[in-house]
Structures are given as structure tokens and as C-alpha cells.
Amino acid sequence: MRWDGQSLAAEDTSALPGLTRLAGLVRSVQTPEFAGVTFHEIACKSALSRVPAQSGMPFEWTINPTRGCLHQCTYCFARKTHEYLDLDAGRDFDTQIIVKTNVVEVLQRELSRPSWQGEPVALGTNSDPYMRAEGRYRLMPGIIRALADSGTSFSILTKGPLLKRDLPLLQQAAAGVDVGIGVSLAFADARMQQQVEPGTPTPKARLDLIRAVADAGFECGVMAMPILPWLTDSDEHLDRLFSQLAAAGASGVTAGALHLRPGAREWFLQWLAREYPSLVGRYRGLYNGGSYASKDYRQWLAGRVRKFKLRHGLSGGAAQLRVSATAGRRRAEVRPAAEGAEGAFTALPVHEPTLF
């Protein structure tokens, strides 16, 4: 979100350092259900965020009801965005959560403007709209209704089984607009999953979500990212993962290697040094100080992914909303991601705060 151009005007002396002058800050809340977490509730001035043209994404608009994330994924590319609030990309990103409590009302106003052309909107691009905090704030039903009522197609990518709560509402929305649903799951091994992303639901819970989405009549694409070199890239793991996804009813899979962008890179490598110190040197060599694994490795991994997708009948990619011109108007189409693509929901640039 634009956060009113990142302007800093209002001051709340009770807020954390870095948040004292954040425009729109209403209150900071702690609750026993979320031990160690502080929710900073704000009154936002914009709900829709335009994606920079240079990003190459297949959608132009996003909505992020929150900032920061309870999933605690060590690899999360969005971590660096917390630094725009003078918070750190590590622990603060996991525990200092910004919640746009009036996002539904603001979105309704924006969608009713004559200038709104009904372009597709993506949710789950920088924060998961169905992380556990959604159970407390219940923002998604209003967002879904606002988008559907305005004739706006949309897609959701999530790790959160809480989406099952809204499946009847999503079915109603799909009667009038295109709705794409994707689930993020890259781990077949629950022990590894808890090490790497300790705040996320288990693989079993997400497989159950895929089944529920498919049973509700939706195609459910899976974003199997990130694949971790020397940890989850073995034939045994990929075969097991893709077998489970196919059995759960996934319509397609997009898979790719871990990205190590600034912010995420430092946090992930700290975790790696604690848990798998023997791999630190190998990772540094593979990534050579950059964000992406070597081309040779990515090509090798793409070959393994193709093999197991074919073996398990998962030839498609994760569903994404793309825009095409039809009969003089813009409409959304749900199409598979290109083979070997980074994944639309994980490749947004984080070099500027205007994504929020």
C-alpha cells in the first residue's frame, strides 16, 4: 500500500520506535492468543496498491491487509519492507504486525470511483491474508464482497487453512467474477517445515486445504517455493511432495529454488548457520552474494521438477490472474504460470515502500 506516500505526520508516543509518527496509527494491541506479538492497528488511506510496471507481474494491483507476518518464514522476501518503519527484517517482521483495520471501507470507496477499470487484483503477494491474525480481525469477507460487488476479478495465494471459512463466499463471488486460488506448500517433511517456517500450518493442514478448495469446485494451483538446495531438492523429497499434492487434488504446481534477497538473505543465513552450519559455505558459493542460485543449479532443478510433475500428472502451473483484452474491455483470465517462472506471488520487488 502507498501508506499516503509514506508520509509521517501523526504522532503516538505509546508506539514502538519507528512507529511513533506513522500517519493513521490508532493503537497498539497485545493479546494472550498471540503471545509475544504486537498488533499496530492503523486507519489506512489506500487499500489498492499498483504494482510497478517493471516488476513483470501478471497483475497490476494488489491488496495487503497487513504488513509483517506471523508465519515466521526464514526466507520471506518481504522482510526488508519492515525496515521502512525503522523495524528490523528479522524478529520485528515476525512480531510487529501492522493491521489496516479500515481496509474494507477504503477499498469500497476506491472500487466505486469512476476511474476504476476493474483490473484484476492479487492478494497474498507480500503478506498472507489468511494468517492467524485474520481469525481476529476478519477482514477478508469484506474484501471479497467488495471485489465481487464491483465486478473485479481477483486471486488469493495463502498458506492458511482459514480460507476454508470463506469458501462459500468465494463460490458466490465466482458466479460473477474470475476467482483464482493458490496454496503455498513446498515441504513434504513436517519437521523441516517447522524448522524453516515455524509459524505456518503443517503440510497436512495445507493438503487438507487443497482438497477443500478442489471439492468446492475451484482449481487449486500450488506454489511449491522455495525449494532449498541440499535440504528439500532430493528426488525422494520432490517425489513425495508432488505425489501428495496430486493426491490432494492440486491442479498444477509452480516450483523453484530459494531466493535470497536482501533482508531475507541475512535472516535465512543466520538460521542456516544455527541449524546446518556445514551448508553455509555451499550456499554462499551457490548464490555468490546474489539473490538467485547459479544458472546451472536452476536448470538442474527445473529438470527434476518437470520429471516429477509429469510423473504425478501436475503439468500445469499455479493459477495466476492475467489480463487480456476481450471485446474492447479488460477481463481476468486464470492461466497457468510459465514453466520455470519465479512465481508471480513471490517475485514482487521490495526495493521501494510504495508496494504497500
Secondary structure, DSSP 8 states (H G I E B T S, - for coil): --HHHH------TTS-TTTTT-TTEEEEE--GGGTT-EEEEE--S--EEE--GGG--S-SEEE-SEES-TT--TT-GGGGGGGGGT--TTHHHHHEEEEETTHHHHHHHHHTSTT-----EEESSSS-TTSTHHHHH--HHHHHHHHHHTT--EEEEES-GGGGGGHHHHHHHHTTS-EEEEEE---S-HHHHHHH-TTS--HHHHHHHHHHHHHTT--EEEEEEEE-TTTT-SHHHHHHHHHHHHHHT-SEEEEEE----TTHHHHHHHHHHHH-GGGHHHHHHHHTTSSS--HHHHHHHHHHHHHHHHHTT--S--EEEEEEEETTEEEEEEEE--TT---TTT----SSGGG-
